[in-house]
């Protein structure tokens, strides 16, 4: 990452984490995005339950 051991040791945990994130982003790491909204989460859970019920042969 271009930091000496002494520089790493002098960093706070937050500062080191930000340096790691910046290094990764510069080298092509993609942002994973945030968590889904509550509404999107509940829609996905409902869809998964419906698919499970259909897979078992139940009507609902």
Secondary structure, DSSP 8 states (H G I E B T S, - for coil): ----HHHHHHS-HHHHHHHHHHHHHHTT---------HHHHHHHHHHHHHHHHHHHT---
